[in-house]
Amino acid sequence: MSTSHRKKKKKTSRASPWNKRNPKSAQRSKRLTPAQKATARRRAKKAGRPYPNLVDNMHVAAKSSKSKSKSRS
């Protein structure tokens, strides 16, 4: 008797980053600064990963862009 007990995935309103297309504008994509890279590495290490993944990098980039937009206004 082999019944599959798969958990149903929650449907989220947002698509996963790896399922989205790249931004068309070259201005939207920027390289991380050395300080941002270090922050992403710390975040990955805290989560038990040997190096940062896409989600770590996106979190750091979004965090810095929010702080820049706040300081401009």
C-alpha positions as CSV (number, residue, x, y, z in Angstrom):
1,M,0.0,0.0,0.0
2,S,1.9,3.0,-1.2
3,T,0.0,6.2,-0.8
4,S,1.6,9.5,-1.4
5,H,1.1,12.0,1.3
6,R,2.4,15.1,-0.5
7,K,1.9,18.4,1.2
8,K,0.0,20.9,-0.9
9,K,2.1,24.0,-1.7
10,K,0.7,27.3,-0.7
11,K,-0.1,29.5,-3.6
12,T,1.6,32.9,-3.1
13,S,0.7,36.1,-4.9
14,R,4.3,36.6,-6.0
15,A,6.3,34.5,-8.3
16,S,9.6,33.0,-7.0
17,P,12.7,35.0,-8.1
18,W,14.0,32.1,-10.1
19,N,10.7,31.9,-12.0
20,K,10.8,35.6,-13.0
21,R,12.4,37.1,-16.1
22,N,15.4,39.3,-15.7
23,P,14.7,43.0,-15.6
24,K,14.9,44.5,-19.1
25,S,16.6,47.7,-18.0
26,A,20.3,47.5,-17.4
27,Q,19.9,50.2,-14.7
28,R,17.9,48.0,-12.4
29,S,20.6,45.4,-11.9
30,K,23.6,46.6,-9.9
31,R,26.6,44.8,-8.5
32,L,26.8,44.4,-4.7
33,T,29.4,46.5,-2.9
34,P,32.0,44.7,-0.7
35,A,30.0,45.6,2.4
36,Q,26.8,44.2,1.0
37,K,28.6,41.0,0.0
38,A,29.9,40.6,3.6
39,T,26.4,41.1,4.9
40,A,25.0,38.4,2.5
41,R,27.8,36.1,3.7
42,R,26.9,36.7,7.3
43,R,23.3,36.0,6.6
44,A,24.1,32.8,4.8
45,K,26.4,31.6,7.6
46,K,23.8,32.3,10.2
47,A,21.3,30.1,8.2
48,G,24.0,27.3,7.9
49,R,24.9,27.8,4.3
50,P,28.5,27.9,3.1
51,Y,27.9,30.8,0.8
52,P,25.1,33.3,0.0
53,N,22.3,32.3,-2.4
54,L,20.0,34.5,-4.5
55,V,17.6,35.2,-1.7
56,D,20.5,36.5,0.6
57,N,21.7,38.7,-2.2
58,M,18.3,40.0,-3.0
59,H,17.6,40.8,0.7
60,V,20.8,42.8,1.0
61,A,20.2,44.7,-2.3
62,A,16.6,45.5,-1.4
63,K,17.6,46.6,2.1
64,S,20.2,49.0,0.8
65,S,17.9,50.4,-1.9
66,K,15.2,51.1,0.7
67,S,17.7,53.0,2.9
68,K,19.0,55.0,-0.1
69,S,15.4,56.0,-1.1
70,K,14.7,57.1,2.5
71,S,17.8,59.3,2.6
72,R,17.0,61.0,-0.7
73,S,13.5,62.2,0.4
